[in-house]
């Protein structure tokens, strides 16, 4: 019998949901959803990001760290001790799981920034944290920051996503936003630091596709102090959103239009005011435009966004049920965990945006979060 093997350029699976009312649920649902698309991944990477998981440390930066050798851990801890106030640290809880082999040292730190240090450096607090993340990833061999936001965390590994979720005990965490990824690497290595999501501060990205503009995007971000060191094209997207949304104060609608901009042929036929605005946006952020096929889910402290490329070369489906928005590559992944009131397929480059309700309107919970 003859078999024909071809490179699968459409693989990788992503899914996510947000409870706008801030109702926190454990990780069982998101694991069930992403496992429904196991055929889209090959065991070379799986990961999750969760928001609202550390209410007892909601004002602290939660650094989830990977260390490939003990020397890297010692060097990193000396660096963190010099630059931050370490509130608490310890091994990130895991369990022995079939399919997860040779894990690195995985550690969690809750950190604060000394106001006097910020004053001495004339530095914004979040810029200070970003600089620390860039330094650790680029300058300390064997140390990698999985996530660095407040009241959130990323959990990733080499393995199928279901095994990754069980390994990190996600059934014991509760979050109002969950995003997940099953990886099928095509041009970059499958390794723990290269699994999705990619994060910076509270931004987290899971991606299906390929960023063919990676080179120019990387060089563009380096002009603003970002360092892409994790050997995967998706990394630049997390940094682009940090720059566009946090540093340049663009709205999500405008930021997504910058990275998935309409074609010039479309812009030319728009009304005069809209044409001028989009022309200016493309001129200013041309090097931030993402080329190639992609579907993304962006998680952040205030909500969740789904978007795909301006030709829609990767599938993306959205659905709603009550206060919950779902986004995934496949409708089956949503129906695995929900009976949606509405299902639709966003058009090319059209963002699907959900924002959390203000805390005063959120559901008051009687139970606490996981033990940390």
KEKOL-853002 format. One line per field, with one value per residue (C-alpha): residue in one letter; y, x, z; residue number from 1. Coordinates in steps of 0.2 Angstrom, whole numbers, always signed. Example, Ala and Ser with C-alpha at 12.3 -4.5 7.8 and 13.67 -1.06 7.14 Angstrom:
BEGIN
aa: a s
py: -22 -5
px: +62 +68
pz: +39 +36
i: 1 2
This chain:
BEGIN
aa: x x x x x x x x x x x x x x x x x x x x x x x x x x x x x x x x x x x x x x x x x x x x x x x x x x x x x x x x x x x x x x x x x x x x x x x x x x x x x x x x x x x x x x x x x x x x x x x x x x x x x x x x x x x x x x x x x x x x x x x x x x x x x x x x x x x x x x x x x x x x x x x x x x x x x x x x x x x x x x x x x x x x x x x x x x x x x x x x x x x x x x x x x x x x x x x x x x x x x x x x x x x x x x x x x x x x x x x x x x x x x x x x x x x x x x x x x x x x x x x x x x x x x x x x x x x x x x x x x x x x x x x x x x x x x x x x x x x x x x x x x x x x x x x x x x x x x x x x x x x x x x x x x x x x x x x x x x x x x x x x x x x x x x x x x x x x x x x x x x x x x x x x x x x x x x x x x x x x x x x x x x x x x x x x x x x x
py: +0 +17 +32 +50 +61 +80 +94 +100 +119 +121 +112 +119 +121 +135 +139 +151 +158 +172 +174 +192 +192 +186 +170 +159 +140 +127 +121 +105 +114 +122 +105 +96 +110 +109 +90 +89 +96 +84 +79 +97 +95 +82 +82 +95 +108 +112 +127 +137 +155 +159 +175 +178 +163 +173 +184 +183 +190 +201 +216 +206 +201 +182 +176 +158 +152 +138 +133 +120 +120 +124 +138 +147 +147 +154 +168 +173 +173 +184 +196 +196 +199 +214 +222 +216 +213 +194 +192 +173 +159 +141 +126 +128 +113 +99 +80 +66 +63 +51 +60 +73 +69 +77 +93 +107 +116 +125 +139 +153 +170 +183 +200 +218 +234 +246 +263 +271 +260 +266 +284 +282 +275 +287 +272 +267 +251 +240 +246 +241 +223 +221 +226 +212 +199 +204 +203 +186 +178 +186 +186 +172 +155 +142 +154 +157 +168 +159 +173 +189 +197 +200 +188 +177 +164 +153 +135 +126 +111 +99 +87 +86 +99 +87 +80 +98 +103 +87 +90 +108 +103 +115 +106 +115 +133 +144 +158 +169 +168 +153 +151 +135 +129 +112 +114 +107 +116 +117 +129 +131 +118 +110 +114 +120 +138 +138 +131 +143 +154 +168 +182 +198 +207 +202 +199 +181 +175 +158 +156 +144 +148 +156 +174 +176 +194 +188 +196 +213 +212 +207 +221 +233 +228 +229 +247 +249 +238 +221 +206 +190 +176 +161 +154 +155 +168 +170 +178 +195 +196 +197 +211 +220 +220 +227 +241 +245 +244 +248 +260 +268 +268 +262 +254 +236 +240 +251 +239 +224 +235 +239 +221 +214 +230 +231 +230 +246 +241 +241 +257 +266 +264 +270 +287 +301 +302 +283 +282 +295 +287 +270 +276 +285 +269 +258 +271 +273 +254 +246 +236 +229 +222 +203 +194 +175 +164 +166 +165 +172 +173 +187 +186 +201 +207 +216 +204 +193 +195 +183 +188 +180 +187 +198 +184 +172 +158 +150 +145 +155 +152 +162 +159 +166 +158 +170 +180 +169 +172 +157 +157 +142 +135 +123 +124 +106 +113 +125 +113 +101 +112 +123 +124 +142 +154 +160 +154 +164 +165 +181 +189 +191 +203 +206 +206 +197 +207 +203 +214 +210 +219 +230 +221 +229 +221 +204 +188 +187 +171 +161 +150 +155 +151 +138 +137 +146
px: +0 +7 +5 +7 +13 +12 +16 +0 -1 -18 -15 -14 -30 -36 -51 -56 -70 -74 -88 -92 -100 -83 -90 -75 -75 -62 -51 -61 -71 -57 -48 -63 -64 -46 -46 -60 -47 -33 -31 -25 -10 +4 +10 +24 +16 +0 -4 -17 -19 -31 -37 -44 -34 -25 -37 -27 -12 -22 -10 +6 +14 +14 +30 +28 +46 +54 +72 +82 +96 +98 +111 +98 +86 +100 +105 +87 +82 +97 +91 +73 +79 +88 +74 +58 +50 +47 +31 +30 +38 +38 +36 +22 +10 +11 +6 +15 +6 +8 +13 +24 +42 +58 +49 +61 +61 +44 +43 +31 +35 +23 +32 +30 +39 +47 +40 +57 +66 +53 +56 +75 +74 +61 +51 +33 +30 +24 +38 +50 +42 +43 +62 +64 +55 +66 +82 +78 +73 +88 +102 +100 +103 +91 +78 +61 +46 +30 +19 +21 +4 -7 -20 -17 -5 +1 +4 +13 +23 +28 +13 -5 -15 -25 -10 -3 -19 -18 +0 -3 -18 -30 -45 -40 -39 -54 -54 -66 -56 -48 -39 -30 -19 -14 +2 +7 +24 +29 +44 +50 +55 +43 +50 +43 +46 +40 +23 +8 +2 +15 +13 +19 +11 -7 -7 -8 -9 -13 -11 -16 -6 +11 +17 +27 +31 +40 +57 +51 +39 +54 +65 +51 +48 +67 +66 +55 +66 +57 +67 +60 +70 +58 +61 +43 +34 +19 +30 +30 +11 +10 +23 +14 -2 +8 +15 -1 -13 -3 +11 +2 -15 -24 -42 -43 -53 -39 -25 -33 -35 -17 -11 -25 -26 -38 -30 -25 -38 -51 -45 -46 -64 -69 -77 -64 -63 -62 -49 -38 -39 -34 -21 -13 -14 -6 +8 +12 +10 +15 +29 +17 +5 +5 +6 +2 -12 -18 -31 -28 -36 -30 -33 -30 -36 -51 -57 -54 -52 -53 -47 -40 -31 -38 -41 -47 -35 -38 -55 -62 -80 -88 -103 -113 -122 -129 -114 -101 -92 -83 -70 -62 -56 -70 -88 -87 -75 -88 -102 -92 -94 -109 -126 -124 -139 -130 -115 -107 -91 -82 -77 -59 -50 -66 -62 -74 -72 -79 -76 -78 -92 -86 -82 -96 -108 -99 -106 -100 -92 -93 -78 -60 -47 -34 -21 -5
pz: +0 -5 +7 +2 +16 +14 +26 +34 +33 +41 +58 +76 +86 +96 +107 +121 +130 +142 +155 +154 +171 +178 +184 +187 +181 +182 +168 +164 +150 +141 +141 +134 +120 +114 +116 +103 +90 +95 +76 +73 +84 +85 +103 +100 +111 +121 +132 +141 +148 +162 +169 +187 +195 +208 +218 +233 +224 +211 +214 +211 +195 +193 +185 +178 +174 +165 +169 +159 +172 +190 +187 +177 +191 +203 +191 +188 +207 +210 +196 +203 +220 +215 +204 +213 +229 +230 +239 +238 +227 +225 +213 +201 +206 +193 +193 +184 +168 +154 +138 +147 +148 +154 +161 +166 +183 +183 +196 +201 +209 +215 +213 +216 +210 +223 +220 +224 +211 +198 +203 +202 +185 +179 +172 +170 +181 +166 +155 +170 +170 +151 +152 +165 +154 +139 +149 +157 +140 +130 +143 +155 +146 +151 +159 +150 +156 +152 +159 +169 +171 +186 +191 +176 +171 +156 +157 +142 +138 +125 +123 +118 +126 +137 +144 +147 +156 +167 +171 +177 +187 +178 +185 +202 +195 +192 +179 +170 +154 +147 +130 +124 +110 +102 +92 +75 +72 +54 +53 +71 +84 +96 +114 +130 +128 +110 +115 +114 +122 +120 +133 +140 +155 +154 +135 +129 +111 +104 +85 +71 +55 +49 +50 +34 +39 +55 +49 +47 +62 +73 +67 +69 +87 +91 +87 +102 +114 +112 +109 +101 +107 +108 +91 +85 +74 +85 +99 +89 +90 +109 +108 +94 +104 +119 +109 +100 +115 +130 +124 +109 +117 +102 +104 +100 +85 +78 +83 +75 +59 +59 +60 +48 +37 +22 +5 -4 -17 -4 +5 -12 -14 +4 +8 +9 +28 +31 +16 +24 +41 +35 +23 +38 +49 +36 +33 +52 +56 +39 +48 +60 +47 +49 +32 +30 +36 +54 +67 +84 +101 +112 +130 +142 +159 +152 +139 +124 +106 +91 +74 +58 +43 +29 +17 +30 +26 +43 +51 +65 +72 +86 +97 +112 +126 +139 +146 +138 +121 +113 +99 +91 +75 +74 +79 +86 +99 +105 +105 +115 +130 +126 +118 +110 +107 +92 +81 +67 +56 +57 +40 +35 +47 +57 +76 +88 +104 +122 +137 +155 +165 +179 +195 +204 +192 +193 +201 +219 +223 +239 +236 +235 +222 +222 +236 +231
i: 1 2 3 4 5 6 7 8 9 10 11 12 13 14 15 16 17 18 19 20 21 22 23 24 25 26 27 28 29 30 31 32 33 34 35 36 37 38 39 40 41 42 43 44 45 46 47 48 49 50 51 52 53 54 55 56 57 58 59 60 61 62 63 64 65 66 67 68 69 70 71 72 73 74 75 76 77 78 79 80 81 82 83 84 85 86 87 88 89 90 91 92 93 94 95 96 97 98 99 100 101 102 103 104 105 106 107 108 109 110 111 112 113 114 115 116 117 118 119 120 121 122 123 124 125 126 127 128 129 130 131 132 133 134 135 136 137 138 139 140 141 142 143 144 145 146 147 148 149 150 151 152 153 154 155 156 157 158 159 160 161 162 163 164 165 166 167 168 169 170 171 172 173 174 175 176 177 178 179 180 181 182 183 184 185 186 187 188 189 190 191 192 193 194 195 196 197 198 199 200 201 202 203 204 205 206 207 208 209 210 211 212 213 214 215 216 217 218 219 220 221 222 223 224 225 226 227 228 229 230 231 232 233 234 235 236 237 238 239 240 241 242 243 244 245 246 247 248 249 250 251 252 253 254 255 256 257 258 259 260 261 262 263 264 265 266 267 268 269 270 271 272 273 274 275 276 277 278 279 280 281 282 283 284 285 286 287 288 289 290 291 292 293 294 295 296 297 298 299 300 301 302 303 304 305 306 307 308 309 310 311 312 313 314 315 316 317 318 319 320 321 322 323 324 325 326 327 328 329 330 331 332 333 334 335 336 337 338 339 340 341 342 343 344 345 346 347 348 349 350 351 352 353 354 355 356 357 358 359 360 361 362 363 364 365 366 367 368 369 370 371 372
